[in-house]
């Protein structure tokens, strides 16, 4: 009975994959013929089936951009970039979509330490930093044991220096794993989908307007109050907007 169940699940999975591939090809054909909205509708069925990929999001971004939907195009390019962060085509098209935005956000100047940390922390994910710290902890223990049982003075000195250096790398990678995990936990990016939205000083329609944003602008969500999100910009501004006016990445 279990074998039949597994076989049925396998057949359903293969059928779903085949269906999604057909939908993707249909969408590409529609896109080539200039039927961008129909292509989007077709590709969205793949997402509804629970499948996603950088290529799918990239094509959705292209179709939205062709329709001059800046907010959705930035959103889907960003989604594609999350799955394929080093793809040059995605980065290039995202830059085009960002240039079409109305809002120009100038980031706050960064300190030398902030720039250094950003460049180093971006090399690996927090999982990779954690795995590195585990590897260095093993190396440290092995080198220290070799040092402890070594008889030659020269070898002991070399092993001691090596173990101390490995210990330093252990502490550094462990610290980076905690710091990058904290950054990951706090990172809640979103893209403005409304054509224009007034950012309020408080989470209510009757509060004062702090500033105005337009579609395609990327923001960070810092808090939530009912159907309102508190958002912040790279230039340090913050305020509240309705949850319906943005879409989380």
Biotite code that builds the C-alpha atoms (Angstrom):
import biotite.structure as struc

atoms = struc.array([
    struc.Atom([0.000, 0.000, 0.000], chain_id="A", res_id=1, res_name="UNK", atom_name="CA", element="C"),
    struc.Atom([2.839, 2.391, 0.884], chain_id="A", res_id=2, res_name="UNK", atom_name="CA", element="C"),
    struc.Atom([4.619, 1.619, -2.384], chain_id="A", res_id=3, res_name="UNK", atom_name="CA", element="C"),
    struc.Atom([1.466, 2.445, -4.347], chain_id="A", res_id=4, res_name="UNK", atom_name="CA", element="C"),
    struc.Atom([1.127, 5.722, -2.418], chain_id="A", res_id=5, res_name="UNK", atom_name="CA", element="C"),
    struc.Atom([4.756, 6.687, -3.117], chain_id="A", res_id=6, res_name="UNK", atom_name="CA", element="C"),
    struc.Atom([4.285, 5.784, -6.784], chain_id="A", res_id=7, res_name="UNK", atom_name="CA", element="C"),
    struc.Atom([1.157, 7.938, -6.978], chain_id="A", res_id=8, res_name="UNK", atom_name="CA", element="C"),
    struc.Atom([2.961, 10.887, -5.364], chain_id="A", res_id=9, res_name="UNK", atom_name="CA", element="C"),
    struc.Atom([5.851, 10.454, -7.801], chain_id="A", res_id=10, res_name="UNK", atom_name="CA", element="C"),
    struc.Atom([3.516, 10.406, -10.791], chain_id="A", res_id=11, res_name="UNK", atom_name="CA", element="C"),
    struc.Atom([1.686, 13.508, -9.567], chain_id="A", res_id=12, res_name="UNK", atom_name="CA", element="C"),
    struc.Atom([5.042, 15.284, -9.064], chain_id="A", res_id=13, res_name="UNK", atom_name="CA", element="C"),
    struc.Atom([6.215, 14.458, -12.592], chain_id="A", res_id=14, res_name="UNK", atom_name="CA", element="C"),
    struc.Atom([2.850, 15.544, -13.986], chain_id="A", res_id=15, res_name="UNK", atom_name="CA", element="C"),
    struc.Atom([3.070, 18.860, -12.111], chain_id="A", res_id=16, res_name="UNK", atom_name="CA", element="C"),
    struc.Atom([6.625, 19.490, -13.350], chain_id="A", res_id=17, res_name="UNK", atom_name="CA", element="C"),
    struc.Atom([5.579, 18.759, -16.930], chain_id="A", res_id=18, res_name="UNK", atom_name="CA", element="C"),
    struc.Atom([2.567, 21.065, -16.615], chain_id="A", res_id=19, res_name="UNK", atom_name="CA", element="C"),
    struc.Atom([4.712, 23.895, -15.243], chain_id="A", res_id=20, res_name="UNK", atom_name="CA", element="C"),
    struc.Atom([7.224, 23.498, -18.067], chain_id="A", res_id=21, res_name="UNK", atom_name="CA", element="C"),
    struc.Atom([4.404, 23.737, -20.603], chain_id="A", res_id=22, res_name="UNK", atom_name="CA", element="C"),
    struc.Atom([3.045, 26.854, -18.893], chain_id="A", res_id=23, res_name="UNK", atom_name="CA", element="C"),
    struc.Atom([6.502, 28.432, -18.883], chain_id="A", res_id=24, res_name="UNK", atom_name="CA", element="C"),
    struc.Atom([6.951, 27.773, -22.617], chain_id="A", res_id=25, res_name="UNK", atom_name="CA", element="C"),
    struc.Atom([3.454, 29.112, -23.336], chain_id="A", res_id=26, res_name="UNK", atom_name="CA", element="C"),
    struc.Atom([4.307, 32.275, -21.425], chain_id="A", res_id=27, res_name="UNK", atom_name="CA", element="C"),
    struc.Atom([7.529, 32.723, -23.396], chain_id="A", res_id=28, res_name="UNK", atom_name="CA", element="C"),
    struc.Atom([5.622, 32.387, -26.668], chain_id="A", res_id=29, res_name="UNK", atom_name="CA", element="C"),
    struc.Atom([3.040, 34.939, -25.534], chain_id="A", res_id=30, res_name="UNK", atom_name="CA", element="C"),
    struc.Atom([5.832, 37.302, -24.477], chain_id="A", res_id=31, res_name="UNK", atom_name="CA", element="C"),
    struc.Atom([7.538, 37.018, -27.875], chain_id="A", res_id=32, res_name="UNK", atom_name="CA", element="C"),
    struc.Atom([4.230, 37.944, -29.522], chain_id="A", res_id=33, res_name="UNK", atom_name="CA", element="C"),
    struc.Atom([3.889, 41.048, -27.365], chain_id="A", res_id=34, res_name="UNK", atom_name="CA", element="C"),
    struc.Atom([1.051, 39.635, -25.253], chain_id="A", res_id=35, res_name="UNK", atom_name="CA", element="C"),
    struc.Atom([2.702, 40.622, -21.996], chain_id="A", res_id=36, res_name="UNK", atom_name="CA", element="C"),
    struc.Atom([-0.337, 40.531, -19.681], chain_id="A", res_id=37, res_name="UNK", atom_name="CA", element="C"),
    struc.Atom([-1.311, 37.089, -20.956], chain_id="A", res_id=38, res_name="UNK", atom_name="CA", element="C"),
    struc.Atom([2.258, 35.910, -20.428], chain_id="A", res_id=39, res_name="UNK", atom_name="CA", element="C"),
    struc.Atom([2.129, 37.177, -16.832], chain_id="A", res_id=40, res_name="UNK", atom_name="CA", element="C"),
    struc.Atom([-1.186, 35.404, -16.219], chain_id="A", res_id=41, res_name="UNK", atom_name="CA", element="C"),
    struc.Atom([0.273, 32.155, -17.581], chain_id="A", res_id=42, res_name="UNK", atom_name="CA", element="C"),
    struc.Atom([3.480, 32.380, -15.533], chain_id="A", res_id=43, res_name="UNK", atom_name="CA", element="C"),
    struc.Atom([1.535, 33.248, -12.383], chain_id="A", res_id=44, res_name="UNK", atom_name="CA", element="C"),
    struc.Atom([-0.133, 29.835, -12.631], chain_id="A", res_id=45, res_name="UNK", atom_name="CA", element="C"),
    struc.Atom([3.321, 28.288, -12.052], chain_id="A", res_id=46, res_name="UNK", atom_name="CA", element="C"),
    struc.Atom([3.699, 30.297, -8.848], chain_id="A", res_id=47, res_name="UNK", atom_name="CA", element="C"),
    struc.Atom([0.197, 29.225, -7.829], chain_id="A", res_id=48, res_name="UNK", atom_name="CA", element="C"),
    struc.Atom([1.367, 25.621, -8.305], chain_id="A", res_id=49, res_name="UNK", atom_name="CA", element="C"),
    struc.Atom([4.067, 26.250, -5.703], chain_id="A", res_id=50, res_name="UNK", atom_name="CA", element="C"),
    struc.Atom([7.065, 26.345, -8.038], chain_id="A", res_id=51, res_name="UNK", atom_name="CA", element="C"),
    struc.Atom([9.486, 29.263, -8.288], chain_id="A", res_id=52, res_name="UNK", atom_name="CA", element="C"),
    struc.Atom([12.803, 29.959, -9.963], chain_id="A", res_id=53, res_name="UNK", atom_name="CA", element="C"),
    struc.Atom([15.066, 32.878, -10.777], chain_id="A", res_id=54, res_name="UNK", atom_name="CA", element="C"),
    struc.Atom([14.254, 32.469, -14.489], chain_id="A", res_id=55, res_name="UNK", atom_name="CA", element="C"),
    struc.Atom([10.516, 32.597, -13.818], chain_id="A", res_id=56, res_name="UNK", atom_name="CA", element="C"),
    struc.Atom([10.771, 35.753, -11.683], chain_id="A", res_id=57, res_name="UNK", atom_name="CA", element="C"),
    struc.Atom([13.127, 37.320, -14.231], chain_id="A", res_id=58, res_name="UNK", atom_name="CA", element="C"),
    struc.Atom([10.626, 36.784, -17.048], chain_id="A", res_id=59, res_name="UNK", atom_name="CA", element="C"),
    struc.Atom([7.790, 38.135, -14.907], chain_id="A", res_id=60, res_name="UNK", atom_name="CA", element="C"),
    struc.Atom([9.903, 41.231, -14.222], chain_id="A", res_id=61, res_name="UNK", atom_name="CA", element="C"),
    struc.Atom([10.543, 41.680, -17.953], chain_id="A", res_id=62, res_name="UNK", atom_name="CA", element="C"),
    struc.Atom([6.842, 41.421, -18.805], chain_id="A", res_id=63, res_name="UNK", atom_name="CA", element="C"),
    struc.Atom([5.853, 43.863, -16.047], chain_id="A", res_id=64, res_name="UNK", atom_name="CA", element="C"),
    struc.Atom([8.527, 46.296, -17.240], chain_id="A", res_id=65, res_name="UNK", atom_name="CA", element="C"),
    struc.Atom([7.162, 46.094, -20.808], chain_id="A", res_id=66, res_name="UNK", atom_name="CA", element="C"),
    struc.Atom([3.769, 47.132, -19.420], chain_id="A", res_id=67, res_name="UNK", atom_name="CA", element="C"),
    struc.Atom([5.442, 50.010, -17.542], chain_id="A", res_id=68, res_name="UNK", atom_name="CA", element="C"),
    struc.Atom([4.464, 48.488, -14.185], chain_id="A", res_id=69, res_name="UNK", atom_name="CA", element="C"),
    struc.Atom([7.543, 49.702, -12.315], chain_id="A", res_id=70, res_name="UNK", atom_name="CA", element="C"),
    struc.Atom([6.574, 48.425, -8.864], chain_id="A", res_id=71, res_name="UNK", atom_name="CA", element="C"),
    struc.Atom([5.898, 44.812, -9.936], chain_id="A", res_id=72, res_name="UNK", atom_name="CA", element="C"),
    struc.Atom([8.935, 44.757, -12.250], chain_id="A", res_id=73, res_name="UNK", atom_name="CA", element="C"),
    struc.Atom([11.290, 45.833, -9.427], chain_id="A", res_id=74, res_name="UNK", atom_name="CA", element="C"),
    struc.Atom([9.616, 43.312, -7.126], chain_id="A", res_id=75, res_name="UNK", atom_name="CA", element="C"),
    struc.Atom([10.085, 40.345, -9.473], chain_id="A", res_id=76, res_name="UNK", atom_name="CA", element="C"),
    struc.Atom([13.659, 41.309, -10.374], chain_id="A", res_id=77, res_name="UNK", atom_name="CA", element="C"),
    struc.Atom([14.442, 41.483, -6.664], chain_id="A", res_id=78, res_name="UNK", atom_name="CA", element="C"),
    struc.Atom([12.847, 38.051, -6.154], chain_id="A", res_id=79, res_name="UNK", atom_name="CA", element="C"),
    struc.Atom([14.965, 36.683, -9.006], chain_id="A", res_id=80, res_name="UNK", atom_name="CA", element="C"),
    struc.Atom([18.078, 38.231, -7.474], chain_id="A", res_id=81, res_name="UNK", atom_name="CA", element="C"),
    struc.Atom([17.370, 36.534, -4.145], chain_id="A", res_id=82, res_name="UNK", atom_name="CA", element="C"),
    struc.Atom([17.522, 33.145, -5.883], chain_id="A", res_id=83, res_name="UNK", atom_name="CA", element="C"),
    struc.Atom([20.418, 34.028, -8.189], chain_id="A", res_id=84, res_name="UNK", atom_name="CA", element="C"),
    struc.Atom([22.378, 36.881, -6.543], chain_id="A", res_id=85, res_name="UNK", atom_name="CA", element="C"),
    struc.Atom([25.271, 36.887, -9.049], chain_id="A", res_id=86, res_name="UNK", atom_name="CA", element="C"),
    struc.Atom([23.242, 36.909, -12.270], chain_id="A", res_id=87, res_name="UNK", atom_name="CA", element="C"),
    struc.Atom([24.425, 39.852, -14.404], chain_id="A", res_id=88, res_name="UNK", atom_name="CA", element="C"),
    struc.Atom([21.265, 39.987, -16.563], chain_id="A", res_id=89, res_name="UNK", atom_name="CA", element="C"),
    struc.Atom([19.003, 40.271, -13.513], chain_id="A", res_id=90, res_name="UNK", atom_name="CA", element="C"),
    struc.Atom([21.172, 43.026, -12.040], chain_id="A", res_id=91, res_name="UNK", atom_name="CA", element="C"),
    struc.Atom([21.214, 44.899, -15.343], chain_id="A", res_id=92, res_name="UNK", atom_name="CA", element="C"),
    struc.Atom([17.430, 44.770, -15.844], chain_id="A", res_id=93, res_name="UNK", atom_name="CA", element="C"),
    struc.Atom([16.816, 45.672, -12.204], chain_id="A", res_id=94, res_name="UNK", atom_name="CA", element="C"),
    struc.Atom([18.982, 48.758, -12.698], chain_id="A", res_id=95, res_name="UNK", atom_name="CA", element="C"),
    struc.Atom([16.831, 49.782, -15.707], chain_id="A", res_id=96, res_name="UNK", atom_name="CA", element="C"),
    struc.Atom([13.639, 49.334, -13.669], chain_id="A", res_id=97, res_name="UNK", atom_name="CA", element="C"),
    struc.Atom([15.082, 51.309, -10.759], chain_id="A", res_id=98, res_name="UNK", atom_name="CA", element="C"),
    struc.Atom([16.042, 54.158, -13.095], chain_id="A", res_id=99, res_name="UNK", atom_name="CA", element="C"),
    struc.Atom([12.381, 54.393, -14.124], chain_id="A", res_id=100, res_name="UNK", atom_name="CA", element="C"),
    struc.Atom([11.281, 55.119, -10.544], chain_id="A", res_id=101, res_name="UNK", atom_name="CA", element="C"),
    struc.Atom([10.187, 58.591, -9.550], chain_id="A", res_id=102, res_name="UNK", atom_name="CA", element="C"),
    struc.Atom([11.769, 58.563, -6.096], chain_id="A", res_id=103, res_name="UNK", atom_name="CA", element="C"),
    struc.Atom([15.503, 59.087, -5.825], chain_id="A", res_id=104, res_name="UNK", atom_name="CA", element="C"),
    struc.Atom([16.758, 57.917, -2.433], chain_id="A", res_id=105, res_name="UNK", atom_name="CA", element="C"),
    struc.Atom([20.264, 58.964, -1.428], chain_id="A", res_id=106, res_name="UNK", atom_name="CA", element="C"),
    struc.Atom([21.655, 56.501, 1.147], chain_id="A", res_id=107, res_name="UNK", atom_name="CA", element="C"),
    struc.Atom([23.199, 57.869, 4.317], chain_id="A", res_id=108, res_name="UNK", atom_name="CA", element="C"),
    struc.Atom([27.013, 57.993, 4.205], chain_id="A", res_id=109, res_name="UNK", atom_name="CA", element="C"),
    struc.Atom([28.631, 54.883, 5.672], chain_id="A", res_id=110, res_name="UNK", atom_name="CA", element="C"),
    struc.Atom([31.629, 54.732, 7.973], chain_id="A", res_id=111, res_name="UNK", atom_name="CA", element="C"),
    struc.Atom([34.755, 52.852, 6.902], chain_id="A", res_id=112, res_name="UNK", atom_name="CA", element="C"),
    struc.Atom([33.886, 50.100, 9.376], chain_id="A", res_id=113, res_name="UNK", atom_name="CA", element="C"),
    struc.Atom([30.357, 49.761, 7.945], chain_id="A", res_id=114, res_name="UNK", atom_name="CA", element="C"),
    struc.Atom([31.712, 49.478, 4.403], chain_id="A", res_id=115, res_name="UNK", atom_name="CA", element="C"),
    struc.Atom([34.292, 46.928, 5.525], chain_id="A", res_id=116, res_name="UNK", atom_name="CA", element="C"),
    struc.Atom([31.691, 44.878, 7.393], chain_id="A", res_id=117, res_name="UNK", atom_name="CA", element="C"),
    struc.Atom([29.260, 44.942, 4.451], chain_id="A", res_id=118, res_name="UNK", atom_name="CA", element="C"),
    struc.Atom([31.914, 43.753, 1.998], chain_id="A", res_id=119, res_name="UNK", atom_name="CA", element="C"),
    struc.Atom([33.078, 40.942, 4.313], chain_id="A", res_id=120, res_name="UNK", atom_name="CA", element="C"),
    struc.Atom([29.633, 39.802, 5.505], chain_id="A", res_id=121, res_name="UNK", atom_name="CA", element="C"),
    struc.Atom([28.355, 39.573, 1.947], chain_id="A", res_id=122, res_name="UNK", atom_name="CA", element="C"),
    struc.Atom([30.876, 36.872, 1.028], chain_id="A", res_id=123, res_name="UNK", atom_name="CA", element="C"),
    struc.Atom([28.867, 34.106, 2.740], chain_id="A", res_id=124, res_name="UNK", atom_name="CA", element="C"),
    struc.Atom([25.406, 33.541, 4.210], chain_id="A", res_id=125, res_name="UNK", atom_name="CA", element="C"),
    struc.Atom([25.034, 33.129, 7.980], chain_id="A", res_id=126, res_name="UNK", atom_name="CA", element="C"),
    struc.Atom([24.786, 29.347, 7.447], chain_id="A", res_id=127, res_name="UNK", atom_name="CA", element="C"),
    struc.Atom([28.118, 29.309, 5.617], chain_id="A", res_id=128, res_name="UNK", atom_name="CA", element="C"),
    struc.Atom([29.777, 31.412, 8.334], chain_id="A", res_id=129, res_name="UNK", atom_name="CA", element="C"),
    struc.Atom([28.460, 28.956, 10.951], chain_id="A", res_id=130, res_name="UNK", atom_name="CA", element="C"),
    struc.Atom([29.841, 25.978, 9.001], chain_id="A", res_id=131, res_name="UNK", atom_name="CA", element="C"),
    struc.Atom([33.201, 27.723, 8.717], chain_id="A", res_id=132, res_name="UNK", atom_name="CA", element="C"),
    struc.Atom([33.294, 28.306, 12.480], chain_id="A", res_id=133, res_name="UNK", atom_name="CA", element="C"),
    struc.Atom([32.599, 24.590, 13.054], chain_id="A", res_id=134, res_name="UNK", atom_name="CA", element="C"),
    struc.Atom([35.415, 23.644, 10.669], chain_id="A", res_id=135, res_name="UNK", atom_name="CA", element="C"),
    struc.Atom([37.862, 26.026, 12.370], chain_id="A", res_id=136, res_name="UNK", atom_name="CA", element="C"),
    struc.Atom([36.865, 24.681, 15.799], chain_id="A", res_id=137, res_name="UNK", atom_name="CA", element="C"),
    struc.Atom([37.791, 21.164, 14.643], chain_id="A", res_id=138, res_name="UNK", atom_name="CA", element="C"),
    struc.Atom([41.098, 22.402, 13.187], chain_id="A", res_id=139, res_name="UNK", atom_name="CA", element="C"),
    struc.Atom([41.839, 24.268, 16.408], chain_id="A", res_id=140, res_name="UNK", atom_name="CA", element="C"),
    struc.Atom([41.293, 21.178, 18.574], chain_id="A", res_id=141, res_name="UNK", atom_name="CA", element="C"),
    struc.Atom([43.369, 18.955, 16.246], chain_id="A", res_id=142, res_name="UNK", atom_name="CA", element="C"),
    struc.Atom([46.264, 21.438, 16.049], chain_id="A", res_id=143, res_name="UNK", atom_name="CA", element="C"),
    struc.Atom([46.240, 22.003, 19.801], chain_id="A", res_id=144, res_name="UNK", atom_name="CA", element="C"),
    struc.Atom([46.342, 18.241, 20.450], chain_id="A", res_id=145, res_name="UNK", atom_name="CA", element="C"),
    struc.Atom([49.261, 17.884, 18.032], chain_id="A", res_id=146, res_name="UNK", atom_name="CA", element="C"),
    struc.Atom([50.990, 20.751, 19.852], chain_id="A", res_id=147, res_name="UNK", atom_name="CA", element="C"),
    struc.Atom([50.350, 19.170, 23.259], chain_id="A", res_id=148, res_name="UNK", atom_name="CA", element="C"),
    struc.Atom([51.820, 15.784, 22.287], chain_id="A", res_id=149, res_name="UNK", atom_name="CA", element="C"),
    struc.Atom([54.671, 17.078, 20.094], chain_id="A", res_id=150, res_name="UNK", atom_name="CA", element="C"),
    struc.Atom([58.236, 16.522, 21.343], chain_id="A", res_id=151, res_name="UNK", atom_name="CA", element="C"),
    struc.Atom([60.231, 18.773, 19.045], chain_id="A", res_id=152, res_name="UNK", atom_name="CA", element="C"),
    struc.Atom([60.526, 22.354, 20.310], chain_id="A", res_id=153, res_name="UNK", atom_name="CA", element="C"),
    struc.Atom([60.412, 23.728, 16.778], chain_id="A", res_id=154, res_name="UNK", atom_name="CA", element="C"),
    struc.Atom([57.313, 21.702, 15.928], chain_id="A", res_id=155, res_name="UNK", atom_name="CA", element="C"),
    struc.Atom([55.602, 22.735, 19.182], chain_id="A", res_id=156, res_name="UNK", atom_name="CA", element="C"),
    struc.Atom([56.208, 26.390, 18.394], chain_id="A", res_id=157, res_name="UNK", atom_name="CA", element="C"),
    struc.Atom([54.849, 26.023, 14.857], chain_id="A", res_id=158, res_name="UNK", atom_name="CA", element="C"),
    struc.Atom([51.781, 24.099, 16.027], chain_id="A", res_id=159, res_name="UNK", atom_name="CA", element="C"),
    struc.Atom([51.090, 26.584, 18.805], chain_id="A", res_id=160, res_name="UNK", atom_name="CA", element="C"),
    struc.Atom([51.179, 29.543, 16.427], chain_id="A", res_id=161, res_name="UNK", atom_name="CA", element="C"),
    struc.Atom([48.968, 27.635, 13.931], chain_id="A", res_id=162, res_name="UNK", atom_name="CA", element="C"),
    struc.Atom([46.437, 26.708, 16.619], chain_id="A", res_id=163, res_name="UNK", atom_name="CA", element="C"),
    struc.Atom([46.280, 30.294, 17.897], chain_id="A", res_id=164, res_name="UNK", atom_name="CA", element="C"),
    struc.Atom([45.762, 31.601, 14.362], chain_id="A", res_id=165, res_name="UNK", atom_name="CA", element="C"),
    struc.Atom([43.020, 29.020, 13.798], chain_id="A", res_id=166, res_name="UNK", atom_name="CA", element="C"),
    struc.Atom([41.476, 30.031, 17.127], chain_id="A", res_id=167, res_name="UNK", atom_name="CA", element="C"),
    struc.Atom([41.395, 33.637, 15.944], chain_id="A", res_id=168, res_name="UNK", atom_name="CA", element="C"),
    struc.Atom([39.654, 32.546, 12.717], chain_id="A", res_id=169, res_name="UNK", atom_name="CA", element="C"),
    struc.Atom([37.208, 30.510, 14.812], chain_id="A", res_id=170, res_name="UNK", atom_name="CA", element="C"),
    struc.Atom([36.241, 33.541, 16.890], chain_id="A", res_id=171, res_name="UNK", atom_name="CA", element="C"),
    struc.Atom([36.005, 35.765, 13.791], chain_id="A", res_id=172, res_name="UNK", atom_name="CA", element="C"),
    struc.Atom([33.789, 33.374, 11.791], chain_id="A", res_id=173, res_name="UNK", atom_name="CA", element="C"),
    struc.Atom([31.617, 32.661, 14.847], chain_id="A", res_id=174, res_name="UNK", atom_name="CA", element="C"),
    struc.Atom([31.102, 36.399, 15.353], chain_id="A", res_id=175, res_name="UNK", atom_name="CA", element="C"),
    struc.Atom([30.275, 36.839, 11.659], chain_id="A", res_id=176, res_name="UNK", atom_name="CA", element="C"),
    struc.Atom([27.723, 34.013, 11.785], chain_id="A", res_id=177, res_name="UNK", atom_name="CA", element="C"),
    struc.Atom([25.887, 35.692, 14.689], chain_id="A", res_id=178, res_name="UNK", atom_name="CA", element="C"),
    struc.Atom([26.083, 39.164, 13.135], chain_id="A", res_id=179, res_name="UNK", atom_name="CA", element="C"),
    struc.Atom([24.900, 38.034, 9.697], chain_id="A", res_id=180, res_name="UNK", atom_name="CA", element="C"),
    struc.Atom([22.072, 36.016, 11.257], chain_id="A", res_id=181, res_name="UNK", atom_name="CA", element="C"),
    struc.Atom([20.984, 39.128, 13.163], chain_id="A", res_id=182, res_name="UNK", atom_name="CA", element="C"),
    struc.Atom([21.063, 41.112, 9.902], chain_id="A", res_id=183, res_name="UNK", atom_name="CA", element="C"),
    struc.Atom([19.041, 38.387, 8.176], chain_id="A", res_id=184, res_name="UNK", atom_name="CA", element="C"),
    struc.Atom([16.442, 38.371, 10.967], chain_id="A", res_id=185, res_name="UNK", atom_name="CA", element="C"),
    struc.Atom([16.004, 42.143, 10.827], chain_id="A", res_id=186, res_name="UNK", atom_name="CA", element="C"),
    struc.Atom([16.010, 42.359, 7.032], chain_id="A", res_id=187, res_name="UNK", atom_name="CA", element="C"),
    struc.Atom([12.400, 42.762, 5.870], chain_id="A", res_id=188, res_name="UNK", atom_name="CA", element="C"),
    struc.Atom([12.544, 44.448, 2.464], chain_id="A", res_id=189, res_name="UNK", atom_name="CA", element="C"),
    struc.Atom([9.433, 45.411, 0.543], chain_id="A", res_id=190, res_name="UNK", atom_name="CA", element="C"),
    struc.Atom([8.554, 47.257, -2.657], chain_id="A", res_id=191, res_name="UNK", atom_name="CA", element="C"),
    struc.Atom([5.944, 50.011, -2.980], chain_id="A", res_id=192, res_name="UNK", atom_name="CA", element="C"),
    struc.Atom([3.152, 48.833, -5.313], chain_id="A", res_id=193, res_name="UNK", atom_name="CA", element="C"),
    struc.Atom([0.832, 51.846, -5.145], chain_id="A", res_id=194, res_name="UNK", atom_name="CA", element="C"),
    struc.Atom([1.306, 54.512, -7.819], chain_id="A", res_id=195, res_name="UNK", atom_name="CA", element="C"),
    struc.Atom([1.625, 57.094, -5.049], chain_id="A", res_id=196, res_name="UNK", atom_name="CA", element="C"),
    struc.Atom([1.324, 56.745, -1.288], chain_id="A", res_id=197, res_name="UNK", atom_name="CA", element="C"),
    struc.Atom([1.463, 59.298, 1.509], chain_id="A", res_id=198, res_name="UNK", atom_name="CA", element="C"),
    struc.Atom([3.702, 58.105, 4.320], chain_id="A", res_id=199, res_name="UNK", atom_name="CA", element="C"),
    struc.Atom([2.111, 59.056, 7.649], chain_id="A", res_id=200, res_name="UNK", atom_name="CA", element="C"),
    struc.Atom([3.706, 60.054, 10.935], chain_id="A", res_id=201, res_name="UNK", atom_name="CA", element="C"),
    struc.Atom([1.383, 57.622, 12.778], chain_id="A", res_id=202, res_name="UNK", atom_name="CA", element="C"),
    struc.Atom([-0.542, 54.461, 11.783], chain_id="A", res_id=203, res_name="UNK", atom_name="CA", element="C"),
    struc.Atom([-3.819, 56.218, 10.984], chain_id="A", res_id=204, res_name="UNK", atom_name="CA", element="C"),
    struc.Atom([-5.314, 57.983, 7.968], chain_id="A", res_id=205, res_name="UNK", atom_name="CA", element="C"),
    struc.Atom([-5.902, 61.144, 9.998], chain_id="A", res_id=206, res_name="UNK", atom_name="CA", element="C"),
    struc.Atom([-2.250, 61.647, 10.962], chain_id="A", res_id=207, res_name="UNK", atom_name="CA", element="C"),
    struc.Atom([0.124, 64.096, 9.287], chain_id="A", res_id=208, res_name="UNK", atom_name="CA", element="C"),
    struc.Atom([1.919, 63.310, 6.028], chain_id="A", res_id=209, res_name="UNK", atom_name="CA", element="C"),
    struc.Atom([5.662, 62.849, 6.534], chain_id="A", res_id=210, res_name="UNK", atom_name="CA", element="C"),
    struc.Atom([6.563, 62.435, 2.848], chain_id="A", res_id=211, res_name="UNK", atom_name="CA", element="C"),
    struc.Atom([5.307, 60.776, -0.343], chain_id="A", res_id=212, res_name="UNK", atom_name="CA", element="C"),
    struc.Atom([6.580, 57.666, -2.129], chain_id="A", res_id=213, res_name="UNK", atom_name="CA", element="C"),
    struc.Atom([5.891, 56.182, -5.550], chain_id="A", res_id=214, res_name="UNK", atom_name="CA", element="C"),
    struc.Atom([5.791, 52.697, -7.008], chain_id="A", res_id=215, res_name="UNK", atom_name="CA", element="C"),
    struc.Atom([9.003, 50.701, -7.279], chain_id="A", res_id=216, res_name="UNK", atom_name="CA", element="C"),
    struc.Atom([10.724, 52.251, -4.267], chain_id="A", res_id=217, res_name="UNK", atom_name="CA", element="C"),
    struc.Atom([12.376, 49.689, -2.033], chain_id="A", res_id=218, res_name="UNK", atom_name="CA", element="C"),
    struc.Atom([11.825, 50.080, 1.715], chain_id="A", res_id=219, res_name="UNK", atom_name="CA", element="C"),
    struc.Atom([12.554, 48.234, 4.933], chain_id="A", res_id=220, res_name="UNK", atom_name="CA", element="C"),
    struc.Atom([9.712, 47.165, 7.234], chain_id="A", res_id=221, res_name="UNK", atom_name="CA", element="C"),
    struc.Atom([10.622, 47.877, 10.855], chain_id="A", res_id=222, res_name="UNK", atom_name="CA", element="C"),
    struc.Atom([7.285, 47.390, 12.662], chain_id="A", res_id=223, res_name="UNK", atom_name="CA", element="C"),
    struc.Atom([3.619, 46.526, 12.183], chain_id="A", res_id=224, res_name="UNK", atom_name="CA", element="C"),
    struc.Atom([0.478, 47.904, 13.788], chain_id="A", res_id=225, res_name="UNK", atom_name="CA", element="C"),
    struc.Atom([-2.648, 46.197, 12.513], chain_id="A", res_id=226, res_name="UNK", atom_name="CA", element="C"),
    struc.Atom([-2.913, 46.904, 8.786], chain_id="A", res_id=227, res_name="UNK", atom_name="CA", element="C"),
    struc.Atom([-0.109, 49.450, 8.897], chain_id="A", res_id=228, res_name="UNK", atom_name="CA", element="C"),
    struc.Atom([3.623, 48.967, 8.371], chain_id="A", res_id=229, res_name="UNK", atom_name="CA", element="C"),
    struc.Atom([6.326, 51.249, 9.665], chain_id="A", res_id=230, res_name="UNK", atom_name="CA", element="C"),
    struc.Atom([8.871, 51.595, 6.889], chain_id="A", res_id=231, res_name="UNK", atom_name="CA", element="C"),
    struc.Atom([12.311, 53.167, 6.691], chain_id="A", res_id=232, res_name="UNK", atom_name="CA", element="C"),
    struc.Atom([14.362, 54.374, 3.735], chain_id="A", res_id=233, res_name="UNK", atom_name="CA", element="C"),
    struc.Atom([18.088, 54.243, 3.025], chain_id="A", res_id=234, res_name="UNK", atom_name="CA", element="C"),
    struc.Atom([18.276, 57.999, 3.628], chain_id="A", res_id=235, res_name="UNK", atom_name="CA", element="C"),
    struc.Atom([17.031, 57.620, 7.224], chain_id="A", res_id=236, res_name="UNK", atom_name="CA", element="C"),
    struc.Atom([13.409, 58.739, 6.727], chain_id="A", res_id=237, res_name="UNK", atom_name="CA", element="C"),
    struc.Atom([10.643, 56.620, 8.224], chain_id="A", res_id=238, res_name="UNK", atom_name="CA", element="C"),
    struc.Atom([6.891, 56.577, 8.627], chain_id="A", res_id=239, res_name="UNK", atom_name="CA", element="C"),
    struc.Atom([3.719, 54.475, 8.357], chain_id="A", res_id=240, res_name="UNK", atom_name="CA", element="C"),
    struc.Atom([1.860, 53.236, 5.272], chain_id="A", res_id=241, res_name="UNK", atom_name="CA", element="C"),
    struc.Atom([-1.078, 50.842, 4.743], chain_id="A", res_id=242, res_name="UNK", atom_name="CA", element="C"),
    struc.Atom([-0.048, 47.218, 4.229], chain_id="A", res_id=243, res_name="UNK", atom_name="CA", element="C"),
    struc.Atom([-1.977, 47.135, 0.932], chain_id="A", res_id=244, res_name="UNK", atom_name="CA", element="C"),
    struc.Atom([0.394, 49.688, -0.662], chain_id="A", res_id=245, res_name="UNK", atom_name="CA", element="C"),
    struc.Atom([3.487, 47.490, -0.583], chain_id="A", res_id=246, res_name="UNK", atom_name="CA", element="C"),
    struc.Atom([4.553, 43.902, -1.131], chain_id="A", res_id=247, res_name="UNK", atom_name="CA", element="C"),
    struc.Atom([7.138, 42.113, 0.983], chain_id="A", res_id=248, res_name="UNK", atom_name="CA", element="C"),
    struc.Atom([10.031, 40.382, -0.756], chain_id="A", res_id=249, res_name="UNK", atom_name="CA", element="C"),
])
